[in-house]
């Protein structure tokens, strides 16, 4: 093998090892959360404003009639 091919091969080996280690750390960290999810910290239901999801307008009526 030439020097360039050998250096590419060594790079790929080290990159693969690094990827495997990073994946293993990610899996172990996910296991350490103990069933908690990221959304457990969110505050819900404390808003004073009313959310309007739909407001009947002529444009909506035209849209629904065309479907």
C-alpha positions in Angstrom: 0.0 0.0 0.0 1.1 3.5 -0.6 1.6 6.1 2.2 -1.7 7.9 1.2 -3.8 4.7 1.3 -2.3 3.7 4.6 -3.0 7.2 6.2 -6.6 7.0 4.9 -7.1 3.6 6.4 -5.8 4.7 9.7 -8.0 7.8 9.6 -11.1 5.6 8.9 -10.2 3.3 11.7 -9.8 6.1 14.3 -13.0 7.8 13.0 -15.0 4.6 13.4 -13.7 4.0 16.9 -14.6 7.6 17.9 -18.1 7.2 16.4 -18.7 4.0 18.3 -17.5 5.5 21.6 -19.7 8.6 21.1 -22.7 6.4 20.3 -22.1 4.3 23.5 -21.8 7.4 25.6 -25.1 8.7 24.1 -26.9 5.5 24.9 -25.6 5.3 28.4 -26.5 8.9 29.1 -30.1 8.3 27.8 -30.3 5.3 30.2 -29.2 7.5 33.1 -32.1 9.8 32.7 -34.2 7.2 34.6 -37.4 7.5 32.5 -37.5 11.3 32.6 -38.2 13.0 29.3 -36.9 16.4 28.1 -40.4 17.8 28.3 -40.8 17.2 32.0 -39.4 20.7 32.7 -42.1 22.5 30.6 -44.7 24.6 32.3 -48.2 23.8 31.1 -51.6 25.4 31.7 -50.5 28.7 33.2 -51.3 31.0 30.3 -54.1 33.6 30.8 -54.7 34.2 27.1 -57.3 32.1 25.2 -56.0 30.3 22.1 -58.1 30.7 19.0 -57.7 27.7 16.8 -60.4 28.5 14.3 -62.3 31.6 13.4 -65.2 31.3 10.9 -64.6 33.7 8.0 -65.7 33.9 4.4 -62.3 32.7 3.2 -62.5 29.5 5.3 -66.0 28.9 4.1 -64.8 29.2 0.5 -61.9 26.8 1.3 -64.1 24.2 2.8 -66.6 24.3 0.0 -63.9 23.8 -2.6 -62.6 20.6 -0.8 
